[in-house]
Amino acid sequence: MKLALLCVTLPGIEDVMAEEIEELLGLTPEFVVPGKLRLEAAAQETLELVYSLRSANRVLLLVGEGM
C-alpha cells in the first residue's frame, strides 16, 4: 500500500531535496508549491525517508485532499 506524503523544506532548495529522495528511494517527487514536494511511498520507504532525509523540515502524511 502506498502512502501519500508531503515533504516540506525551505523554498529554493526543493531540487536538493528531490535529488536526496531519488538517491535514497529511487522515487521522483512532484513539485507542489515552493518548499513542498509530494510523493507516494510504501510504509517501509516512508520510515527510511523520515529517518534519513536531511534536507526536509517535515515529512507529512496526507490523509485527504480537498477540491
Secondary structure by P-SEA (a helix, b strand, c coil): cbbbbbbbccccaaaaaaaaaaaaccbbbbbccccbbbbcccaaaaaaaaaccccccbbbbbccccc
